Amino acid sequence: MTNLSTQPYKGTRDYYPEDKRIQNYIFSVWHKVSKSFGYEEYGAPMLEPLEVYAAKSGQEIVNEQTYSFTDRGDRVVAIRPEMTPTISRMVAARRQELAYPARLYSVANFMRYERPQRGREREFWQLNVDIFGADGSNAEAEIIILSSYIMKEFGAKSADYTIKINNRKLIDFTMKQYLGLDDGQAEAMIKLFDRKDKISSQDFTDQAGEILGDQAETGLSKINQLLSVAKIADLPAEIRDNSSVEEISQMFKLLDQSGVDNYIFDITLMRGFDYYTGMVFEVNDNHPDNNRALFGGGRYDGLVGLFGAEPISAVGMAPGGTMMENFLAVHELLPKLRSLTNVYIAALGDTVAEANKIASQLRAAGINAELDFSGRKLDKQLKVAFKKEIPYVLFVGEEEVKTGVYALKDIINSNDFKLDFAGIVDQIKE
Amino acid sequence: MTNLSTQPYKGTRDYYPEDKRIQNYIFSVWHKVSKSFGYEEYGAPMLEPLEVYAAKSGQEIVNEQTYSFTDRGDRVVAIRPEMTPTISRMVAARRQELAYPARLYSVANFMRYERPQRGREREFWQLNVDIFGADGSNAEAEIIILSSYIMKEFGAKSADYTIKINNRKLIDFTMKQYLGLDDGQAEAMIKLFDRKDKISSQDFTDQAGEILGDQAETGLSKINQLLSVAKIADLPAEIRDNSSVEEISQMFKLLDQSGVDNYIFDITLMRGFDYYTGMVFEVNDNHPDNNRALFGGGRYDGLVGLFGAEPISAVGMAPGGTMMENFLAVHELLPKLRSLTNVYIAALGDTVAEANKIASQLRAAGINAELDFSGRKLDKQLKVAFKKEIPYVLFVGEEEVKTGVYALKDIINSNDFKLDFAGIVDQIKE
């Protein structure tokens, strides 16, 4: 038999303890901020029927990126590529029982078959924060404010990132009424706007011209004008009168009141998912080495209704773990994270039973204690403690057992102590 | 279009906040106890190549229970049905770099295509605790002691559960040397022993006789003698001399020293996985309403070696979330878990901006504050706070904003307070 590969499945990561600590740090900030706004954690299955995504997640995800297959009972299922359809299903299932606004969040793993690249993995972890049953700009503002609290909790400054904001109703109005496009043209133009930063401006103009066909001349001039819009007041008068503009400026006021000062209005922001129906936003890293979208979200009022329930309004957002890690790395915001094991107990000589007893007592005192019962030489045991980045080593030799006074080594500050049990507990807990 | 179903995929569960709280409680005990023994958390991919399980997980899991499929790049993969092959792969990949003993744990989800029943779901969550690079009974004892600490941390008493212990080397010796079976017979007999509690004793005898063939008479009499063995000293002399018996009694001594007083020796205990090579154990619920195996583990020294690395000794165990929840339920050990949201802020009248400011200040003070900006009547807002089981409601009306003194309702104790901001923080934190 040939040997099995030690590599993780393509596009996925093994999280060894030092990697998992970073992931846990990111998760802990997500949990803390979500809870602080009164969001409650939920969990959901890893598989859903494929049709759940076919409905509204967008063609690219369903046709090219899902991990879909037929189970042993002939059900066509997919490993979840995102959470929004699942949480919409869960809300639909308990539509009558839930108390609104329902504020819900989760931290979970997802899979998409994509070309692996920086910040993009086939298996990824996401926070999903959603508010159900709240119309109007207060809910939209809350989701953006919460996003900005998360960034602040990570130590990011306003200048480190920019929040781009747009509105699907405004996009729709602009495409159909202002530019006069039919459904097919509008869809193509939205896709083109979405790719704008990834192609040259010449390619953009060429492709826009193609979509516009015989309206190319006036259309392109209108589009150029739109691309220069930096704030709502700059919008052409015909667009400015649309009701969605009032919604947007109402939300901007709420952001201002909450001290969010790094958002911009961006009429070219589209966000990929088909289910968005109102406000959409995206948090972008301003660092030159990581100049990209970190995460986004928006309003998706129609999705719960697909599950046979009355529609329920919804706003949500979903940052990913690896994107966040890259952001923290380029901005030098990753804290130094040591092992959570407090002390390594080196049993020297015939003292394992005694060392085991001391380990139990330390654990009972709330100290994480790892016991080396190998009987190896002292220097070998010390080396292991160093490698594991454990801050203290406690030596349990035969002499120590007799006297009840033990040698404790503080590895970080290179200090040596001789202490009894109570002294050891105090020193480690300090 | 027909409506999409609101039901979760068959055999999986939606965890609404009240369910997720219970799961989180179980996870928190797992994390706490694992860390207290110096185990460090890792994470791993949801998918592995199918061949990883084909090697050693056992026929039933691979052929009947894996969620396996071919990905878009023609790789044959499986959603992990268990963690042991994955963590063995990860250890093999860093064989040189790791410090030994390597103590590793994870809390993760798995899938198996099984008939859903009480305590068994197609998607399930497990703690996996494994120690690598530690031969001998100290490591085996530690895994069992850690298991028993987990049970104690949940509030279980010794009498609530029993730890059955056996040894694969002893099983092997008994089957081949003592009973004189060939490889095929031994395998069949091990499977039969494994099913012993699920079939009648007549069926057991009949099937054992079939396997034994023309040695049935002496064989059955030996087996009957084995089934009556309650402790090591009761073993027939020919078995008692086997070296594995010494290993077992050495481990029993370590368990005794650590105060584990509810284990028994059970020569019929097999445990399903093919990869076990030494000690095996199983924790069983003693409650009449849930009399079943809760979880188990054992030594599997050969698995890392399958990944091309030198073999590394390993001992591990893996309790599941739903099994644990059922255990806690029948023993009435589940704590009452309320919402983690501390206060529901009811904005009354035109006070949303002010209420929002107070919410921010409360969050900055470490209080989880949910804001109702709906403008609904007071009784409706109160009802929502009740339904969500949030302990406090803070009323922010126009009068309150003017005076800076707010009405705070303590829902649990039915108390009403009039407090300024500092007073609110103190009362909620109390």
Interface residues (C-beta under 8 A of the other chain):
Chain A: M1 N3 L4 S5 T6 Q7 P8 Y9 K10 T12 R13 D14 Y15 Y16 P17 D19 K20 R21 Q23 N24 K35 S36 F37 G38 Y39 E40 E41 Y42 G43 A44 P45 M46 L47 E48 P49 E51 V52 A55 E64 Y67 F69 T70 D71 R72 G73 R75 V77 I79 R89 M90 A92 A93 R94 A99 Y100 P101 R103 L104 N109 M111 Y113 E123 A134 N138 A139 E142 Y149 L254 Q257 S258 L306 F307 G308 A309 S339 L340 T341 Y344 V352 A353 N356 K357 A359 S360 R363 I367 N368 A369 E370 L371 D372 F373 S374 K383 V384 K387 K388 I390
Chain B: M1 N3 L4 S5 T6 Q7 P8 Y9 K10 T12 R13 D14 Y15 Y16 P17 D19 K20 R21 Q23 N24 K35 S36 F37 G38 Y39 E40 E41 Y42 G43 A44 P45 M46 L47 E48 P49 E51 V52 A55 E64 Y67 F69 T70 D71 R72 G73 R75 V77 I79 R89 M90 A92 A93 R94 A99 Y100 P101 R103 L104 N109 M111 Y113 E123 A134 N138 A139 E142 Y149 L254 Q257 S258 L306 F307 G308 A309 S339 L340 T341 Y344 V352 A353 N356 K357 A359 S360 R363 I367 N368 A369 E370 L371 D372 F373 S374 K383 V384 K387 K388 I390
